[in-house]
Amino acid sequence: MMRGIRGATTVSQNNSTEIYEKTSALLEALIEKNAIDPEDVAHVFVSVTDDIDQAFPARPIREKEGWMFVPVMCMKEINVPNGLPLCIRLMLSVNTEQPQQEIIHVYQEQAVTLRPDLVENAEGK
C-alpha cells in the first residue's frame, strides 16, 4: 500500500542555510516517526511559499545518505491571502503496511498552526 506522509515547517528568514537546516530536520522527524526507508519512497514533493527563493529545499533531501535516487520535485505553494509565510511543505509517497490512521504527519515551528489536530496526534504517539 502506498501512503502519503505530510510534513511542514517554517523558516524565520529566506536564506539557504536555514532552508536546508529546517528541511533536513523535518525529513529526519518524518523518517524517525514513521520508520521510513528510502527504498520504500516513491517520490517527495516539496512546496515553498512565494517568500522562499534563496535555495532549493530538495538539496538536503537528495544529499541524505540513501536518498540520492529518490525523485524529489520542488514547486510553489498556492499564494492564498493570509496564508502561513516562509513555509516549506513535504509530501512523501511511501510504500508501507501502516494503516492510514497510524501514519504520523509532522508539523514544526509555525507550521503547527496548519494542522493542530495532527500535531496533537503526533505528540501523543
ZITA-V764785 format. One record per residue. N is the residue number from 1. RES is the residue in one small letter. PHI is phi in degrees with one decimal (none if undefined). OMEGA is omega in whole degrees, 0 to 359 (999 if undefined). BURIAL is # if it has 16 or more other ideal C-beta (glycine too) atoms within 10 Angstrom, else .. Layout:
# ZITA-V764785
N_RES_PHI_OMEGA_BURIAL, N_RES_PHI_OMEGA_BURIAL
This chain:
# ZITA-V764785
1_m_none_174_., 2_m_-99.7_179_., 3_r_-124.7_172_#, 4_g_-89.6_178_., 5_i_-121.1_185_#, 6_r_-101.3_173_#, 7_g_-156.9_177_#, 8_a_-153.3_177_#, 9_t_-149.6_175_#, 10_t_-131.0_173_#, 11_v_-113.2_179_#, 12_s_-85.5_177_., 13_q_-153.2_184_., 14_n_-85.5_174_#, 15_n_-138.4_188_., 16_s_-60.9_182_., 17_t_-59.0_182_., 18_e_-69.9_177_#, 19_i_-58.4_180_#, 20_y_-65.8_182_#, 21_e_-63.3_183_., 22_k_-70.3_178_#, 23_t_-64.7_179_#, 24_s_-61.9_179_#, 25_a_-62.7_179_#, 26_l_-65.2_179_#, 27_l_-60.4_179_#, 28_e_-58.1_179_., 29_a_-64.6_178_#, 30_l_-62.8_179_#, 31_i_-61.9_183_#, 32_e_-63.8_185_., 33_k_-72.8_183_#, 34_n_-117.9_180_#, 35_a_49.6_184_., 36_i_-85.2_173_#, 37_d_-102.8_182_., 38_p_-57.4_178_#, 39_e_-65.9_181_., 40_d_-95.0_184_#, 41_v_-93.4_178_#, 42_a_-74.5_179_., 43_h_-170.5_177_., 44_v_-128.5_172_#, 45_f_-102.1_179_#, 46_v_-122.7_174_#, 47_s_-119.7_177_#, 48_v_-131.8_175_#, 49_t_-76.2_184_#, 50_d_-57.9_184_., 51_d_-87.4_175_., 52_i_-114.2_180_#, 53_d_-151.5_182_., 54_q_-96.1_179_., 55_a_-166.5_173_#, 56_f_-87.4_179_#, 57_p_-67.3_176_#, 58_a_-69.0_185_#, 59_r_-56.3_181_#, 60_p_-66.2_176_#, 61_i_-69.9_181_#, 62_r_-65.7_182_., 63_e_-82.7_180_., 64_k_-69.2_182_., 65_e_-55.0_179_., 66_g_89.8_184_., 67_w_-104.2_185_#, 68_m_-57.3_184_., 69_f_-98.7_176_., 70_v_-75.6_179_#, 71_p_-65.4_180_., 72_v_-129.2_180_#, 73_m_-132.3_176_., 74_c_-97.4_178_#, 75_m_-155.3_178_., 76_k_-90.1_175_., 77_e_-74.8_176_#, 78_i_-61.6_181_., 79_n_-85.8_182_., 80_v_-96.5_177_., 81_p_-53.8_180_., 82_n_65.5_176_., 83_g_-71.2_180_., 84_l_-67.6_181_#, 85_p_-80.3_174_., 86_l_52.1_186_#, 87_c_-111.4_175_#, 88_i_-116.4_180_#, 89_r_-120.3_176_#, 90_l_-120.5_171_#, 91_m_-131.4_178_#, 92_l_-100.9_172_#, 93_s_-101.6_190_., 94_v_-126.5_173_#, 95_n_-79.5_184_., 96_t_-155.5_174_#, 97_e_-91.6_182_., 98_q_-62.1_172_., 99_p_-65.6_182_., 100_q_-50.8_184_., 101_q_-70.9_179_., 102_e_-97.2_176_., 103_i_-68.1_180_#, 104_i_-108.4_177_#, 105_h_-87.6_187_#, 106_v_-120.3_177_#, 107_y_-125.5_184_#, 108_q_-121.6_178_#, 109_e_53.3_182_#, 110_q_-71.9_180_#, 111_a_-67.9_176_#, 112_v_-60.3_179_#, 113_t_-73.1_182_., 114_l_-71.0_182_#, 115_r_-142.8_181_#, 116_p_-59.7_178_., 117_d_-64.3_179_., 118_l_-80.7_177_#, 119_v_-62.9_178_#, 120_e_-60.9_179_., 121_n_-64.0_182_., 122_a_-66.2_181_#, 123_e_-69.7_180_., 124_g_-78.3_182_., 125_k_-97.1_999_.
